[in-house]
Amino acid sequence: VPYVESVIIRKAEATELAEIAKMHLSLQEHLENSNSSIWKYTKERKRLLKQQYTERLAEENSLVLVAEVRAKIAGFLLATVSSRTDYIPRIIGSLSSIYVHENYRRRGIGSRLVREACRFFSAKKAEHIYVRYVLGNTEGEGFWESLGFKPILLTAGTIASAIENRISSQ
Ligand SMILES: CC(C)(COP(=O)(O)OP(=O)(O)OC[C@H]1O[C@@H](n2cnc3c(N)ncnc32)[C@H](O)[C@@H]1OP(=O)(O)O)[C@@H](O)C(=O)NCCC(=O)NCCS
């Protein structure tokens, strides 16, 4: 891994949420470009992003991290822990969003964000950690594979009208 001087991984501050919302939009744009079938954000969702991160920041089961390099934000991560009574394991962790600016990629910053999230998961006693990623997002596919994540569930989709056509033509 190439050496990066002074990467600081820390919790996000309230003043940084606009910048984080912007990175989240870049992440969504990247996903929409990776696979044309993925659901797109509406204007409303885009408008609510910053507010949603404000809420995450206040929740004790969520963690918003940033990676700082030379006083600039190079990337962020959102992690959430949830607890349920109807499944085992009962406490699970989700790596909901991660984004590293293009110029800072392949220097271990994404891995360091995940490593810090793991300390949070461990403190919350989460036993299983999951992530959802878009097929065709080669960065995401390579990154999660390198961290040992194995696919366990696949979301498949088609446009509504195409199903009937398919069945009646048989
Ligand atoms: C995915 C992402 C967060 C990775 O961040 P990063 O800081 O570059 O990750 P790291 O440097 O820690 O990479 C760790 C390992 O992951 C794998 N990896 C990372 N990027 C990869 C790529 N583009 N192709 C294949 N493998 C990749 C490699 O094994 C890498 O180790 P190496 O560089 O020694 O080969 C970053 O590429 C990104 O922000 N992409 C756009 C947004 C996105 O796709 N987010 C994930 C959504 S699920």
The ligand as a Gaussian input file, in Angstrom:
#p B3LYP/6-31G(d) Opt

LIG

0 1
 C      -14.753000       1.492000      -3.107000
 C      -13.848000       2.595000      -2.551000
 C      -14.500000       3.205000      -1.309000
 C      -12.501000       1.984000      -2.159000
 O      -11.723000       2.953000      -1.503000
 P      -10.112000       2.920000      -1.543000
 O       -9.618000       3.914000      -0.561000
 O       -9.648000       3.051000      -2.929000
 O       -9.859000       1.428000      -1.019000
 P       -8.466000       0.772000      -0.537000
 O       -7.320000       1.554000      -1.075000
 O       -8.519000       0.570000       0.923000
 O       -8.535000      -0.640000      -1.293000
 C       -8.375000      -1.874000      -0.617000
 C       -8.421000      -3.000000      -1.610000
 O       -9.691000      -3.068000      -2.247000
 C       -9.536000      -3.547000      -3.597000
 N       -9.941000      -2.506000      -4.553000
 C      -10.102000      -1.182000      -4.307000
 N      -10.467000      -0.529000      -5.435000
 C      -10.523000      -1.457000      -6.410000
 C      -10.834000      -1.412000      -7.801000
 N      -11.139000      -0.246000      -8.424000
 N      -10.791000      -2.568000      -8.521000
 C      -10.473000      -3.732000      -7.926000
 N      -10.157000      -3.849000      -6.601000
 C      -10.187000      -2.713000      -5.856000
 C       -8.061000      -3.832000      -3.771000
 O       -7.835000      -5.181000      -3.401000
 C       -7.448000      -2.872000      -2.761000
 O       -6.143000      -3.265000      -2.352000
 P       -4.892000      -2.854000      -3.286000
 O       -5.019000      -1.415000      -3.635000
 O       -3.704000      -3.151000      -2.414000
 O       -4.977000      -3.723000      -4.509000
 C      -13.585000       3.693000      -3.618000
 O      -13.141000       3.075000      -4.810000
 C      -14.813000       4.510000      -3.964000
 O      -15.161000       5.459000      -3.278000
 N      -15.495000       4.157000      -5.081000
 C      -16.675000       4.873000      -5.520000
 C      -17.830000       4.698000      -4.564000
 C      -18.152000       3.245000      -4.312000
 O      -18.176000       2.434000      -5.220000
 N      -18.400000       2.926000      -3.051000
 C      -18.752000       1.588000      -2.639000
 C      -20.196000       1.423000      -2.760000
 S      -20.741000      -0.135000      -2.169000

